[in-house]
Amino acid sequence: MAVDAVSNQNTIEEIIENTTKTSSKRNTGELGKDEFLNLLITQLQYQDPLNPVDDKEFISQMAQFSALEQMQNLNTSFSATKAFNMIGKYITGSTGDSTSGTSLVEGIVRSVKMQSGKTYLEVNGVDIPVENVLSVSDEYVQFNSSNISQYTGIIGYEVKGSVYDAKTGDIIAVSGIVREIQKGTYENYAVMDGVEVTITDINTEFDSEKPNYKKDYLAENIGNRVSVTITDAYGYGLQVPVTGVLREFNVAPDGKITGVLDGVYVPVDSIHNIKKPSANSSVADNTAENSQVEESQNEEPDSV
């Protein structure tokens, strides 16, 4: 009895259609190398022995399988390269898929890992598939969003705090009376008056080798905002640049310069002691000083 080869042999299109209908676990929108190989084996298994697959067609299908595998390997390599380039960057991405539910995660990429042929980015302890990344930026700047009204209770009080140099890490303790609270880009500041400091240098656009330059400069700028470098009172050699309105200064016989600054910006987070001001530590009511302070009170200092 003759065999109808055309009616008994399934075509690739029919196999794809049957596989699509019966597939429940894999993503039916993708045809990977495993699915392609399964189709090829299924075709060979159900071919008509009297009319087998043509050699040229079989070789062509094997070539397609090899090309598909190479493309998949290239895609995996590209995903890994893309992921490693995101380490240290701030990203926003989603977790999971539409069936298991998604949630947005944002943060700095700390590490990359490969699992089951997929590439994941580790952000805040959460694994994000590299293909689920929605945005990437070089760095993340957290602007100050705190409410400064919580610090208004220390206005008018004598406090102790610290100023620091972000470049060197030096920290110097200071004290004074809080006149106001200022909100900065990254942190909040207590604007303090009556801050006694030891001045080691004058920060101007040019340096002078004149022996009396510091004394002459300070004398000419009483009541003006100056930028100076101060040192600690314990002889540790710490130095921090600060700005403030120079109220007064004194030069000791050994050349040591001390002064009193108003309008010094001190981070509120550094304040560790608060008390009512004593009678002899009240802020002098000087019209010239107040006018200079008012002009500069909205300027955020560069030194803190």
WOTATA-V445187 format. One record per residue. N is the residue number from 1. RES is the residue in three letters. PHI is phi as a letter, one per 40 degrees, with the letter a starting at -180 (999 if undefined). OMEGA is omega in whole degrees, 0 to 359 (999 if undefined). NEAR is the number of other ideal C-beta (glycine too) atoms within 10 Angstrom. Layout:
N&RES&PHI&OMEGA&NEAR ; N&RES&PHI&OMEGA&NEAR
This chain:
1&MET&999&183&2 ; 2&ALA&c&180&5 ; 3&VAL&b&178&12 ; 4&ASP&c&184&9 ; 5&ALA&c&184&13 ; 6&VAL&c&184&9 ; 7&SER&c&185&7 ; 8&ASN&c&185&13 ; 9&GLN&c&178&17 ; 10&ASN&c&176&16 ; 11&THR&c&179&10 ; 12&ILE&c&180&14 ; 13&GLU&c&179&8 ; 14&GLU&c&179&12 ; 15&ILE&c&178&16 ; 16&ILE&c&181&14 ; 17&GLU&c&179&12 ; 18&ASN&c&179&13 ; 19&THR&c&179&16 ; 20&THR&c&182&12 ; 21&LYS&c&185&9 ; 22&THR&c&183&7 ; 23&SER&c&180&11 ; 24&SER&b&186&6 ; 25&LYS&c&184&5 ; 26&ARG&c&177&12 ; 27&ASN&c&185&11 ; 28&THR&c&177&12 ; 29&GLY&c&181&6 ; 30&GLU&b&176&7 ; 31&LEU&b&182&15 ; 32&GLY&c&183&15 ; 33&LYS&c&179&16 ; 34&ASP&c&178&11 ; 35&GLU&c&180&18 ; 36&PHE&c&179&18 ; 37&LEU&c&178&15 ; 38&ASN&c&177&13 ; 39&LEU&c&182&19 ; 40&LEU&c&179&18 ; 41&ILE&c&179&10 ; 42&THR&c&179&15 ; 43&GLN&c&180&19 ; 44&LEU&c&182&12 ; 45&GLN&c&184&8 ; 46&TYR&b&179&12 ; 47&GLN&c&179&16 ; 48&ASP&c&180&15 ; 49&PRO&d&179&8 ; 50&LEU&c&179&10 ; 51&ASN&a&185&13 ; 52&PRO&c&179&13 ; 53&VAL&c&180&15 ; 54&ASP&c&182&9 ; 55&ASP&d&181&8 ; 56&LYS&c&179&8 ; 57&GLU&c&179&12 ; 58&PHE&c&179&15 ; 59&ILE&c&179&11 ; 60&SER&c&179&11 ; 61&GLN&c&177&18 ; 62&MET&c&178&12 ; 63&ALA&c&177&10 ; 64&GLN&c&178&12 ; 65&PHE&c&179&15 ; 66&SER&c&179&11 ; 67&ALA&c&179&11 ; 68&LEU&c&179&16 ; 69&GLU&c&179&15 ; 70&GLN&c&178&11 ; 71&MET&c&179&12 ; 72&GLN&c&177&15 ; 73&ASN&c&179&12 ; 74&LEU&c&179&10 ; 75&ASN&c&178&11 ; 76&THR&c&179&14 ; 77&SER&c&179&11 ; 78&PHE&c&179&12 ; 79&SER&c&179&19 ; 80&ALA&c&179&14 ; 81&THR&c&179&11 ; 82&LYS&c&182&16 ; 83&ALA&c&181&22 ; 84&PHE&c&178&14 ; 85&ASN&c&180&12 ; 86&MET&c&180&19 ; 87&ILE&c&181&13 ; 88&GLY&g&180&10 ; 89&LYS&c&181&15 ; 90&TYR&c&184&17 ; 91&ILE&b&169&21 ; 92&THR&b&182&16 ; 93&GLY&a&181&25 ; 94&SER&b&178&17 ; 95&THR&b&176&17 ; 96&GLY&g&179&12 ; 97&ASP&b&185&11 ; 98&SER&c&182&7 ; 99&THR&c&182&7 ; 100&SER&c&181&7 ; 101&GLY&g&182&9 ; 102&THR&b&174&13 ; 103&SER&a&181&9 ; 104&LEU&c&177&11 ; 105&VAL&b&177&19 ; 106&GLU&b&181&14 ; 107&GLY&i&181&17 ; 108&ILE&c&179&15 ; 109&VAL&c&182&23 ; 110&ARG&c&182&12 ; 111&SER&a&179&12 ; 112&VAL&b&177&19 ; 113&LYS&b&179&11 ; 114&MET&b&181&12 ; 115&GLN&a&178&9 ; 116&SER&f&177&5 ; 117&GLY&g&180&11 ; 118&LYS&b&182&13 ; 119&THR&b&182&22 ; 120&TYR&b&175&20 ; 121&LEU&b&179&26 ; 122&GLU&c&181&16 ; 123&VAL&b&180&22 ; 124&ASN&f&179&11 ; 125&GLY&g&182&8 ; 126&VAL&b&178&13 ; 127&ASP&c&180&17 ; 128&ILE&b&175&27 ; 129&PRO&d&186&18 ; 130&VAL&c&180&21 ; 131&GLU&c&180&12 ; 132&ASN&c&179&18 ; 133&VAL&c&183&19 ; 134&LEU&c&180&12 ; 135&SER&a&180&9 ; 136&VAL&b&175&14 ; 137&SER&b&184&10 ; 138&ASP&c&181&7 ; 139&GLU&a&180&8 ; 140&TYR&b&179&11 ; 141&VAL&b&179&8 ; 142&GLN&c&181&7 ; 143&PHE&c&183&7 ; 144&ASN&c&181&11 ; 145&SER&b&182&6 ; 146&SER&c&180&11 ; 147&ASN&c&185&8 ; 148&ILE&c&181&15 ; 149&SER&c&180&8 ; 150&GLN&c&181&11 ; 151&TYR&b&185&20 ; 152&THR&c&181&11 ; 153&GLY&c&181&11 ; 154&ILE&c&178&16 ; 155&ILE&c&182&13 ; 156&GLY&g&180&14 ; 157&TYR&c&175&15 ; 158&GLU&c&185&19 ; 159&VAL&b&173&21 ; 160&LYS&b&180&16 ; 161&GLY&a&182&23 ; 162&SER&a&169&17 ; 163&VAL&b&185&25 ; 164&TYR&a&175&18 ; 165&ASP&b&184&17 ; 166&ALA&c&182&10 ; 167&LYS&c&184&9 ; 168&THR&b&183&11 ; 169&GLY&g&179&9 ; 170&ASP&c&181&17 ; 171&ILE&b&180&13 ; 172&ILE&b&179&20 ; 173&ALA&c&177&15 ; 174&VAL&b&177&22 ; 175&SER&a&180&18 ; 176&GLY&i&180&27 ; 177&ILE&b&182&22 ; 178&VAL&c&178&25 ; 179&ARG&c&181&19 ; 180&GLU&a&177&17 ; 181&ILE&b&179&18 ; 182&GLN&b&178&20 ; 183&LYS&c&179&15 ; 184&GLY&c&181&16 ; 185&THR&c&184&9 ; 186&TYR&b&181&11 ; 187&GLU&a&180&16 ; 188&ASN&c&185&18 ; 189&TYR&b&168&25 ; 190&ALA&c&179&25 ; 191&VAL&c&190&22 ; 192&MET&b&176&27 ; 193&ASP&b&177&23 ; 194&GLY&g&181&19 ; 195&VAL&c&179&22 ; 196&GLU&c&185&16 ; 197&VAL&b&171&25 ; 198&THR&b&188&15 ; 199&ILE&c&178&22 ; 200&THR&b&183&15 ; 201&ASP&a&176&15 ; 202&ILE&b&182&19 ; 203&ASN&c&178&14 ; 204&THR&b&182&12 ; 205&GLU&c&180&4 ; 206&PHE&b&179&4 ; 207&ASP&c&179&9 ; 208&SER&b&179&12 ; 209&GLU&c&178&5 ; 210&LYS&c&184&9 ; 211&PRO&c&182&9 ; 212&ASN&b&185&10 ; 213&TYR&c&182&13 ; 214&LYS&c&181&19 ; 215&LYS&c&181&15 ; 216&ASP&c&181&13 ; 217&TYR&c&181&16 ; 218&LEU&c&180&21 ; 219&ALA&c&180&12 ; 220&GLU&c&186&10 ; 221&ASN&b&172&16 ; 222&ILE&c&181&16 ; 223&GLY&g&179&18 ; 224&ASN&b&176&13 ; 225&ARG&c&181&19 ; 226&VAL&b&174&22 ; 227&SER&b&183&15 ; 228&VAL&b&173&27 ; 229&THR&b&182&17 ; 230&ILE&b&179&27 ; 231&THR&b&182&19 ; 232&ASP&c&183&16 ; 233&ALA&c&185&14 ; 234&TYR&b&177&9 ; 235&GLY&g&179&7 ; 236&TYR&c&179&10 ; 237&GLY&g&178&9 ; 238&LEU&c&181&18 ; 239&GLN&b&181&15 ; 240&VAL&b&175&25 ; 241&PRO&c&178&19 ; 242&VAL&b&174&26 ; 243&THR&b&179&19 ; 244&GLY&a&177&28 ; 245&VAL&c&183&25 ; 246&LEU&c&179&25 ; 247&ARG&c&180&20 ; 248&GLU&a&176&13 ; 249&PHE&a&180&20 ; 250&ASN&a&178&11 ; 251&VAL&b&181&16 ; 252&ALA&c&178&8 ; 253&PRO&d&179&5 ; 254&ASP&c&178&5 ; 255&GLY&g&179&9 ; 256&LYS&c&183&12 ; 257&ILE&b&174&19 ; 258&THR&b&181&15 ; 259&GLY&a&177&21 ; 260&VAL&b&182&18 ; 261&LEU&b&171&26 ; 262&ASP&b&177&25 ; 263&GLY&g&178&28 ; 264&VAL&c&180&26 ; 265&TYR&c&180&23 ; 266&VAL&b&179&25 ; 267&PRO&d&182&17 ; 268&VAL&c&180&21 ; 269&ASP&c&181&13 ; 270&SER&c&183&19 ; 271&ILE&c&184&19 ; 272&HIS&b&178&10 ; 273&ASN&a&181&11 ; 274&ILE&b&177&13 ; 275&LYS&a&178&10 ; 276&LYS&c&182&8 ; 277&PRO&c&176&16 ; 278&SER&c&185&9 ; 279&ALA&c&184&5 ; 280&ASN&c&179&5 ; 281&SER&b&180&14 ; 282&SER&c&183&13 ; 283&VAL&c&179&17 ; 284&ALA&c&181&12 ; 285&ASP&c&182&7 ; 286&ASN&b&184&15 ; 287&THR&c&182&8 ; 288&ALA&c&180&11 ; 289&GLU&c&182&21 ; 290&ASN&c&180&16 ; 291&SER&c&179&11 ; 292&GLN&c&180&20 ; 293&VAL&c&181&20 ; 294&GLU&c&180&10 ; 295&GLU&c&186&12 ; 296&SER&b&187&15 ; 297&GLN&c&179&13 ; 298&ASN&c&179&7 ; 299&GLU&c&178&12 ; 300&GLU&c&184&13 ; 301&PRO&c&178&21 ; 302&ASP&c&188&12 ; 303&SER&c&181&20 ; 304&VAL&b&999&22
